[in-house]
Amino acid sequence: MQTVDRKKVAEDVLALIEQQGYKKAKDMWNFLFTDPEIEGTIKAANRLAVKYLNYTDHGLDHVAIVSRNVLEILAITKDEIIPAFIRQDLGDSDDVAVICLAASYLHDVGHIIHREYHELTSSYMIKDLLYDKLKKMYSDVDKRIEILSHIQHAVLSHDDEIKCLTPEAGFVTIADGLDICEGRSRKPYDLGKVDIHSISALSISKIEIRKGTKKKPLRINVYMMSEAGVFQVEEVFLPKLRTSGLAEEVEINTLVNGKPLALSQVLRMYKKFED
């Protein structure tokens, strides 16, 4: 079973930041990754999600992967999808990366209270966890509040029932929905949870985030070892994609042992696992 090398994921994040020349995002990432209060909060939140509820991993491995995913998405779509923060003349691409990284890393902290409404409680907790850092990074009060607002909106909107109002929120939502590989289910599976969620996650071997076409600039390739993996695509990723505001910008390719599986077949294919 695949395990997550968090140190390697963090190195990937830094490499992506360096490739784009993001200085503020690098400062934010170093803070997020090393701050003991943030680390403790995520660990405690993950205990509730995994140990008490037997949910999939929502801890430090997960948020590092989502952070890497969101930077890959930003790099791929930068010429085709204009973020709201830039469109509204509020800041630059470095600011957008700060927003997306912070939201990606902190989107699940509300689990420290409960799974129910965790998107809302996470968004409330952002100010306490981040505001001192934002004050050091942004001396202009108006811009600082705008950054905070966009982070909080992206965190709240990763709920697949809440419509994303900005591409930044959509990027974070998609990045979160793409952490559906086998490593994600490792903790609850080891704890003895064997159901369609854990088995289907174990069936997905790799996710690729690639550049698509002019019409659909983001291409997602989902590699599966068995048909069970389609449950993750239908039940975890697609609901998030539908409310991301970016559904028309994304092409999805699903492959079982290298053979393409049309999304129109997905519902029919996984239904037999529920029967």
KAPE-V336841 format. One record per helix or strand of 2 or more residues. SS is the DSSP state (a for helix, b for strand). FROM is the first residue (numbers start at 1). TO is the last residue. If there is no record, write none. Layout:
# KAPE-V336841
ss=SS from=FROM to=TO
ss=SS from=FROM to=TO
This chain:
# KAPE-V336841
ss=a from=6 to=20
ss=a from=23 to=34
ss=a from=36 to=52
ss=a from=60 to=77
ss=a from=84 to=87
ss=a from=93 to=106
ss=a from=109 to=112
ss=a from=118 to=137
ss=a from=141 to=156
ss=a from=167 to=177
ss=a from=182 to=190
ss=a from=196 to=202
ss=b from=204 to=211
ss=b from=218 to=224
ss=a from=227 to=243
ss=a from=247 to=249
ss=b from=250 to=256
ss=b from=259 to=261
ss=a from=263 to=274
